[in-house]
Amino acid sequence: MEYQNFDAEIADGCARVSLTGPGSPDMGHLCDEFTDLMLRLQEDRAVRLVLIVDGDHSFDFHHNLNDLAENLGKDVGFELLHANDEIARRVVTIISESAKPVVAATRGDIRNMGFGFYLAADMRLATSEATFTAPDLAGGLLPGWGLTYTLPRLIGSSRTLEFLWSGRSMNAAEALSLGIIDRLIEPERWDEELDNLIGRVRSLPQPVVQLTKLGVQQAGVLDATTMLSFDWEGQQQCWASLETADGLKAFAEGRTHHFDTPMDNQED
């Protein structure tokens, strides 16, 4: 798989996706490439999880606000804005709907549209050197990228408004305390911690990974009775899977089972 904005390497069940190419990529092109890449990884039976890391540059994407300003009041102006929103919707949705876990990890700065891209991941890691800056609202446009949905659920409504309205940057320690990042890793332990996490996630039976992701996503909108029903139905799916059978056997024997493929797990 060759792309201008991403480099993907698949090894030991993990697809490691690095950000490459120009530091300020064309967002339409980036979206097309990322969508194609994620669809390919979903179909690849050797991939059990997707890890997105900063490579040549950090998570720092932005739309061309100059074009929007120049076309203000013209029909084409709102068409450009709509195209920008569609890019955000496609990227956030394909991460959210991925049956495979998506982990985002950064050692640098998260800025502008890259902030929404980073927050869309199922799990977010960063070093103590990382900083976080949301899209600037000074131009009068909403931040987009689902931030008015994800941020209040992570840090609360008043903190969301303070962060978005102030335009300030947040350091890694504050981001960890608020829940924007899930694990803070010291730079000297970066590779070791990532390898340990990848090893753990890829060793889990895929049905339980997929169903816990789906359950957690629905927990905020479904009541307790419905979620208990979901747990029961999901438990039946896990019980019927070959991967769960292998996992239970390995657990009983005190060993870790390493699965070779992610989807050959259902009984005929």
ABEGO torsion letter per residue (X at the ends): XBBAABBBBBBGGBBBBBBBEBABBBAAAAAAAAAAAAAAAAABAABABBBBBBBABBBBBBBBAAAAAAABGBAAAAAAAAAAAAAAAAAAAAAAABABBBBBBBABBBBEAAAAAAAABABBBBBAABBBBBBBAAAGBBAEGGAAAAAAAAAEAAAAAAAAAAGBBBBAAAAAAAGABABBBBAAAAAAAAAAAAAAAAABBAAAAAAAAAAAAAAAABBAAAAAAAAAAAAAAAAABAAAAAAAAAAAAGBBBBBABAABABBX
